[in-house]
Amino acid sequence: MRAFVFPGQGAQTIGMGKALADAYPAAKAVFDEVDAALGENLSGLIWGGEIEELTLTANAQPALMATSLAAIKALETEGVSVDAASFVAGHSLGEYSALAASGALSIADTARLLRARGTAMQDAVPVGVGAMAAVLGLDLAAVQAVAEEAAQGDVCQAANDNDPAQVVVSGHKAAVERAVEIAKAKGAKRALLLPVSAPFHCSLMAPAAAAMAGALAEVEIKTPIVPIVPNVVAEAVSDPATIRALLVDQITGSVRWRESVMYMGGQGVTSVYEIGAGKALSGMVKRIDRGISAAAVATPDDVAAAAEALNS
């Protein structure tokens, strides 16, 4: 069994998806559709802009989705449909890419939702008030204890359970800075602040969750052709109403990536294809379950290799 997984924020690079768009008209059409949905030349920014502008949350989110869906369309051109996978899943915003790939959301609606999501998440907390930090070398329970000790009346929560030795905390900047020092004192290999513009996946994002509830109420969500494993429950879901509710919960909830991969492995998944920019999820998958192979699908060569494996 196989799973298709979709990357989240941080994977963005200038030029991503350009080779796919040049090689596959169906991939180019995705970028055109996203540009039209947003009423702007986002593809121009992705392929020839400044990384600082692309990294802005409101730009990075639809840009990463467009790149992932371009890779999906390239695979389809090579005879691989999404139902070659038994599950789809995405890391944070990648969940939207997974839903678009599996037919639950249209590409245009997904682009507009991610623009709204990025803007709402950026606006929820003034710049400089919040922060996130990665803790390496401590497991989830240990990091949860660190966050609780660091809070001291502020918000400090485990936001991303990425793999057995990487957990991200999120919250008020002072509390997150305290968590970095406490984690080091408790034996973390490394603990460092992340270059992000807002404290994602913690209770400070409540205003963004309210905004997304409104935005999601306006779009049609269909039953995905492949079950999705949402971040906040780490088990397969197909019901559109449940998916809608979980997308709201996801804004303030933890990204349970380690558990999601373990769930898929427990269901019989032995290979994972990371669809879109970067290779971060592939590395996480291998650290979570050594019995699962992982391959990135980001370039025409990657598409050809994946198609050969999946069509055999």
N, C-alpha and C positions, 0 to 999 in steps of 0.2 A: 504493500500500500504506500501511497505517496501523499504528501501535503504540499500545497503552494503557500508560501508565506511572503508577507509584504512589509518592507522596511518603514521605519518611522523617522522622525526629525533627527537631523544630525548626519544623515547619509547624503545630503545634497552636495553636488559639485557643479561648477560651471561646465557646460557641455554635455551633461548627462542626457542620454536618450537621443542625441543628435545622430549617431551612427545608425541607430535603429530607424529613425525617421528617414534617413537617406536611403536605407536599404529596403524598407518596407512601406509602401504607400499606406497600408492600414495603420501602421504606427504613426506616420505623419498626420493622418486624419485625426488621431486622438489629440495631438497637440493643437490642431486647428479647432477641434470641437471645444477644448478647454479655453482657448483664446476667445472663441465666440461667446461661450457661456459667461465669461468674466468681463467681456467687453474691452479687452486689452491684449497687448502682445506679450503675454507671459512667456511664450516660447523664446522670444527674442532675449528676454532677461536670462532664461535658463541657459541658452546657448552662447550668449555673448555679453552678458551683463557683469556686474560686480558681485562678488560672493557675499559682501556685506548686505546688499539689497536682497539677494536670493535667500539669505539666511533668515530674514525677517519672517516671523511665524506665519503671517498672512500670505506670504509668497511661497515659503518652503513647503507648506502643506499641500496646496493644489499642484505644485510643481513635482513633488515626489509621487503623488498619485498619477499624474499624467505620464511620468516616466515608467511607472509600474504597468499601467494599462497599455502603453505602447509595446512593452515587452510581451504582454499577454496577446496582443493582436499579431505580433510577429510570430509567436508560437502557433497561433491559430492558422496563419498563412502556411506554416510548415506542417499542418495537419494535426496539431495538438490542441484539443479543446480543454477548457477548465475542468470538465468532468473526468479528465485523466487523473485528477486528484480525488482523494477521499475526503479531504478537509481543506479549508482555507483558513488562514489566520493572519493577523497583522499586528505589528507593534505600534500601539497608540494610534496615530493617524493612519497607519497601515491597515487598520481594521476597515476604514472606509474604502481603501483600494481593494481589499479582499471582497467587500460587498459589491463594488462595481464590477470586479472581475467575474463574480459569480452570478451576475444578473439581478441582484437585489436592488441596486440603485443604478440609475442612468449615469453616464459619464458627466453630462452637463449638471445634473443635480448634485453629484458628488463634488464637482469643482466649486459650485456655489456654496455648498455646505462647508467645505474645508476653508474657503475664504472667510465665511462667517465664523467658523470655529477658531481659526487662527486669530482673527481680529478680536473675538470675544475673550480668548485666553490671554491675549496681550493686554487688553483693557481691564481685565479683572483685578489686577494688582499693579500699582504704580511701579515703574522701573526703579530698581534699587531696594525695594521693600522685601522682595522674596529672593530665594536662591534655591539651587539644587546642588547636590554633591554625590559623587560616586564613591562607594566604599568597597574596596577590593580585599578579599581574603577573610571576610566574615559572612556567616550564613544569615538567612532572613531573620531568624529568631534573635540572633545577636544584634543585628542592626535595628530591629524593632526596639530592643532594650536600650540601645544607644539613643535612638530618637526620643524615646520616652524620658530618658534622663536629661537630654539636651533641651527639651521643650521649655521647661521653667515658665509656664504660662503662655508661651508662644505656640504657634503651630510648627510641628516637626514630625513628619510621617514618612514611613517607607513607601516610596512612590512606584518604583520599578523593581520587581524581583526578576532580574534578567537571567541569571544562571547561578550555579551553586556558590560562586565566589564573587558575585557582583550584584550589589543592591544599591539603588539610588534613593536618597532621602530628599524631601522637598518641604518647604515651609518658609517661615520668616527668616530673613538673612542671618540675623544674629543667632538664632537657634541652630540653623544649618552649620554656621561656622563653629558653634560649640560642639555639634555632632562630629565634625571633622576631627577636632582635637580629642574628644572622648573615644572615638573609634580608633585613632592611632594608639591611645593609651591602652586600649583593650586588645591590641595585637593585630589590627588591620594592616595588611601589606602596604596599602596606599589608601588615602582618603583625600579627595580633592574636589574643589568647587568646579562646577561645569559652566561652560560659556553659553548659558541660556538666558533668554530675556524675561522669563517668568517662572514661577514655581508650579510646574505642571503636576497633575495627579495628586493634589492634596485638597483639603477643605477650603483653602483660600480661593480655589477656582469655582466656588459656588455661584457667583454671578455669571460665569461663562456657562455653567450647566443650565441655568435658567434660560439664558439666551438660546442655547442649542435646543432646549425642549421646544421653544417656539419655532425655530427654524425647521426642526425635524417633523413637526406637526404638519408642515406645509408640503412635504414631499411624499411620493408613493414609494413604499418599500415592498418589494415582491419577495416571495419565497426563493432563497438562493438555490441554484441548481446543485450546489455542493454545500453541505453543512459548514457553518462558520464556528470557530472556537473563540468566543469573545474574551477580551482581556480580563474582565471583572469576574467571570465565572469559571473560566478554564475548562469548559466542557462544551460539547457540540450543541448548537442552537440552529433552528430553521424557521421558527415562527416569526413573521414580520413584526407583530406587536411587541414581542419580547426583545427582538433586535433593536427596535426603536427605543425602548426603555433603557436597555443596556448601553446604548450610545450616549445617553444622557448621564447615566451612572459613571461611565468611563471617565468623564471630565474630572471628577473629584476622586475616583476610585483608583486603586493600585493596578498597575500593569502586571498581571500574574503570568509572565512569559515562561518562566521555568516550569510552572505547573501545567501550562498549556501544552508545552512540548512533551512533558511527561505523559499527559493525557493522550496525546496523539500517538506516542510510542506505545502506550498501553493498549490502544485500539488496533495496533498492528502496523503502524506507519514505520517504514524502514528507510525511506528517502524523502528528503525535503528539498524543494527548489525555492530559492530566494529570488523573487521576481521584482526587478527594478534596480535602484541605485545601491552600490556598496555591497559589503560582505559581512556586516556586523552580526546579522541574525544567524548566518551560517556558522560563525565562530561560536555563538552562544549555543546553538543546537548541538554542536559537537561536544561542548563542555557539559551539557545537560545529560546527553545520552549518547555514549560512544557507539551504540548499536545502530544509530541513525546516520546515514550519509547526508551531506549537505552540499549543494552546488548553487552558485550565483548565476542568474540569468540577466545580464545587463548589456551585452553587446551582440552583434550579429553572430559572432563565433560561438558565444554562449548559447544563443538560440539554436544554432545548428547542432551543437553537442547535446543539448537537452532534448531536441526533437528526435535525434537518432536514438537516444536512450529510451525515450518515452514511446516511440513508435515501434520499437523492436519487440 
